[in-house]
Amino acid sequence: MTASVDPHSPRDRAPAPLGASWRAERERIQEAALPRGRVVVSCSAPFGRGGLGRHVKEIADALDRGGQPGMCICGPGGEPAPASCARRELPPRGLGAALPPLVSHFPAWRAWSASVAFDAQAARELLATGTPPAVGELPAIDHLIAFNGQALAQFEAARKARCESISLVAANSHLRRVVRQHDQALRRYPIEHSWPRHLLRRNLREYAQADRIYVASEYIWESFIEEGIAAESLSRFPLTPDPRYRADDAQALADDAREHVDDARERSDTFDVVYVGSLTVAKGVPLLVDAFRRLAHTDMRLVLVGGWGTRGMRRFLERACAQDPRISVSPGDPLPHLRSARLCVHPAYEDGFAYAPAEALACGVPVIVSEDTGMKELIEGEPSGLIVPTGDLQALSEAIDAAYAGEILGG
């Protein structure tokens, strides 16, 4: 593996998670990683909503802390942006928006259509904002930072606007790895269709054209190195849980080391295992359901906080809930569920960072995650969490059982 020469590479370890100085150090690295000047950040997610939206917000907040003017092109809705960041919301367009009854059954087509449509709209917005300057004039936009899978047209527009740099945010590992991991998941649970293959060629072109690729975890970093991307092209932009996720209002996380809270938080009478995120095969949801159902403890509960996006997943989960009343699906705010949880499990086949288990850690909830989850670098062993082999049903079931029995993760 090529040694990193980037000053913000994963080898530059921050203080122990998830205390105040840990957050301050990550914010310092965020600010240092971003270019200086007038920056446009572009992503189809609503600002601050979901994993991608939260990722966008962290970039905008870092620009704001550094006193840099910026603009965010994003999906409709979401949270307020910093005062220094102008926001342009783009409504959904394209065939995916025009023909919902058709594309609702084809998530891969829906993902491709939405990405292409947003990219085209955002490119037009860029050209309107940063009209190509005349000879001798300064460009209206200095830098573009766009998210992978939805950046090609914007890269072209940024060049026409004579931007100083164009950068890509890799929200996942290198897409070749994403394809492999999704294929592994779908071979075991063929109830959905894979979307990464439809975006692979597009992502490869974006990787080749970007001046810099921002990565949020060592897991993502290593996937790009393994695919032959030069370390000099990569820059670390670490992520943090939203500050509203904390162990206890009366007892905050200690500086540089996590303090443990148990009796102070409200616990249910049952041993609640919580998963937070999209209910998909690639996130390991069917694997988690099967691992949980191997355990016969009547006082255990599995709460899946999220929503499905395909008919196949809906049928799978409805059948699982009917056959085992200990399992429930509960869309909405995950924070109340985390405050009563004994364990958070995130068995993804691939997740570039994974905010959900990081937020669980911030709430003082121990986590079990797969080897292919980027936030695993925040786990420092007992009692904060455990890393299990990706896709290993027996290992996952045994780990949950051991946590229930009090043998691991603090009991």
Secondary structure, DSSP 8 states (H G I E B T S, - for coil): ------TTSTTS--SSTTSHHHHHHHHHHHHHHS-SS-EEEEEEEEETSHHHHHHHHHHHHHHHHTT--EEEEEEEEE----TTEEEEE----SHHHH-HHHHTT-HHHHHHHHHHHHHHHHHHHHHHHS----TT---S--EEEEETTS-HHHHHHHHHTT-SEEEEE-SSS-HHHHHHHHHHHHHH-TTS--SHHHHHHHHHHHHHH-SEEEESSHHHHHHHHHTT--GGGEEE------TT--S-SSS---TTS----STTS---SSEEEEEES-B-TTTTHHHHHHHHHT---TTEEEEEES-B-SHHHHHHHHHHHHH-TTEEE--S-SHHHHHH-SEEEE--S-BSS-HHHHHHHHTT--EEEETTBGGGGG--STTTEEEE-TT-HHHHHHHHHHHHHTSSTT-
